[in-house]
Amino acid sequence: MPIRVQTEDFDLSTEVARLRAGQPQVGAVASFIGTVRDINDGAGVSEMELEHYPGMTEKALEDIVAQAKSRWNIIDALVIHRVGPLKPLDQIVLVAVTSSHRGEAFASCEFIMDFLKTQAPFWKKEQTPSGARWVDARVTDDKALAKWGVDSDNAGPAA
């Protein structure tokens, strides 16, 4: 269960090859890459800076992957999340999941990403023409989390 928080970029092919190496039971790989957009909420974005608490962030990511492993029969999962200043088109996050069958890989990859967006301790600040602004959580992210039967306030079972 590789978890990395880093400033450096990553290469999808290299990371997936590493995740699959020596795992002949892998029949499916699902992956997601999130990138920096040049516009958000109607404003141009020239840069986004991501901050985190070292140690706390990695632990939260490990917990999210552990939850996915408890729900689906997956072989392994990889989460790489970048921090620091990023420009439009830069890669922010990679989630990759291996399993014997595609259903588990797709579902667990989506689950990890939905939890990451709402439960991982990252803070985003965008540079726009009218100055810097912190990015708030989106209602759509909370709705995505709710489909897994959890409440975004405490990531426990939804009421």
C-alpha positions in Angstrom: 0.0 0.0 0.0 2.4 2.7 -1.2 1.4 6.2 0.1 3.5 9.2 -0.9 3.1 13.0 -0.4 5.7 14.8 -2.4 6.5 17.9 -4.4 7.9 16.0 -7.4 5.8 15.0 -10.4 5.0 11.3 -11.1 4.8 9.1 -14.2 1.7 7.0 -14.5 3.3 4.2 -16.5 6.2 3.9 -14.1 4.0 3.9 -11.0 1.5 1.3 -12.4 4.4 -1.0 -13.5 5.8 -0.8 -10.0 2.4 -1.5 -8.4 1.9 -4.6 -10.7 5.5 -6.0 -10.5 5.6 -9.6 -9.3 1.8 -9.8 -8.9 0.6 -12.4 -11.5 -2.9 -12.4 -9.8 -3.5 -8.9 -11.0 -6.2 -8.9 -13.7 -7.3 -5.3 -13.4 -5.8 -1.9 -12.8 -7.9 1.2 -12.3 -6.3 4.6 -12.0 -7.3 8.3 -11.6 -5.1 11.3 -12.1 -6.3 14.7 -10.9 -4.7 17.8 -12.5 -4.7 21.6 -11.9 -7.4 23.5 -14.0 -6.9 27.0 -15.2 -10.3 28.1 -14.0 -12.3 27.3 -10.9 -15.7 28.8 -9.8 -15.6 31.2 -12.8 -12.2 32.7 -12.0 -8.9 32.1 -13.8 -6.3 30.2 -11.8 -2.6 30.9 -12.4 -1.3 28.7 -9.6 -2.6 26.4 -6.8 -0.6 25.8 -3.7 -1.3 22.7 -1.6 -0.4 22.4 2.1 -0.6 19.5 4.5 0.5 18.3 7.9 3.4 15.8 7.4 2.7 12.5 9.2 -1.0 13.3 9.8 -1.7 13.4 6.0 0.0 10.1 5.3 -1.8 8.4 8.2 -5.2 9.7 6.9 -4.3 8.3 3.4 -3.3 5.0 4.9 -6.6 4.8 6.7 -8.6 5.6 3.6 -6.8 2.8 1.7 -7.4 0.4 4.6 -11.1 1.2 4.4 -11.1 0.4 0.7 -9.3 -2.9 1.3 -11.9 -3.8 3.9 -14.7 -3.2 1.4 -13.3 -4.8 -1.7 -11.0 -7.7 -2.6 -8.1 -5.6 -3.9 -4.5 -6.6 -4.2 -2.9 -3.3 -3.7 -3.4 0.5 -3.9 -1.2 3.4 -4.5 -1.9 7.0 -3.6 0.5 9.8 -4.6 -0.5 13.4 -3.7 1.6 16.4 -4.6 2.0 19.5 -2.4 3.6 22.9 -2.9 3.0 25.3 -5.8 1.4 23.8 -8.9 0.5 25.4 -12.3 -2.4 24.6 -14.6 -1.9 21.2 -16.3 0.3 19.9 -13.5 -0.6 16.5 -12.0 -1.9 16.7 -8.4 -2.9 13.2 -7.4 -2.7 9.6 -8.6 -4.8 6.8 -7.2 -4.2 3.4 -8.7 -5.7 0.1 -7.5 -5.0 -3.5 -8.5 -7.4 -6.4 -8.2 -8.2 -9.7 -9.8 -11.3 -8.2 -11.5 -12.3 -4.8 -12.8 -15.3 -4.2 -10.6 -13.3 -4.1 -7.4 -10.6 -2.0 -9.0 -13.1 0.6 -10.3 -15.1 0.8 -7.2 -12.2 1.0 -4.8 -10.4 3.6 -6.9 -13.5 5.8 -6.9 -14.0 5.3 -3.2 -10.4 6.2 -2.3 -10.7 9.4 -4.4 -14.0 10.4 -2.9 -12.6 10.0 0.6 -9.4 11.7 -0.3 -11.3 14.8 -1.5 -13.2 15.1 1.7 -11.2 13.4 4.5 -7.5 13.9 3.8 -6.0 17.0 5.5 -4.9 19.1 2.5 -5.5 22.8 2.1 -5.6 24.4 -1.3 -4.9 28.1 -2.1 -5.5 29.4 -5.6 -3.9 32.5 -7.2 -6.6 34.3 -9.2 -6.7 37.8 -11.0 -8.3 39.2 -7.8 -5.8 37.7 -5.4 -5.3 34.5 -3.4 -8.2 32.5 -2.1 -8.6 29.3 -0.1 -10.6 26.6 -1.9 -13.6 25.3 0.2 -15.0 21.8 0.1 -17.6 21.3 -2.6 -21.2 20.1 -2.0 -20.6 17.6 -4.8 -17.7 16.1 -2.9 -19.9 15.6 0.1 -22.5 14.0 -2.1 -19.9 11.7 -3.6 -18.9 10.6 -0.1 -22.5 10.1 1.0 -23.1 7.5 -1.7 -20.6 5.2 0.2 -22.9 5.4 3.3 -20.9 7.9 5.3 -21.3 11.4 6.6 -18.7 13.9 5.5 -18.6 15.5 9.0 -17.0 12.5 10.6 -16.6 9.9 7.8 -18.8 7.6 9.9 -22.1 6.0 8.8 -24.6 8.5 7.4 -27.6 9.3 9.5 
